[in-house]
Amino acid sequence: MLDKLKQINQLREMKKKLDAMTVEEQVGEVKIKMSGAMEVLSVEIGDKNSLRDSDVKDCFNRAQKTIQRKMAEQMNGLAMPF
């Protein structure tokens, strides 16, 4: 029983760490900052005259893939008790 509680606490700590991670990606004139909880923290748009239609979408997708990759690296080797 105590082992299960320890594992639950370890998983909660890991989730806190992962949620606290952030990445910043830039595509063209768009820069997006995203948290490990997959929340967009900020969006900056530079020169609106140079903005391409796909920049926002591409930047978001790149940020999402980067944070997922970082999360996978953090979890790599983590022994899941389930």
Buried (B, 14 or more C-beta within 10 A) or exposed (E): EEEEEEBEEEBEEBEEEBBEBBBBBBBBBBBBBBBBEEEEEEBEBEEEEEBEEEBBEBBBBBBBEBBEEBBEEBEEEEEEEE
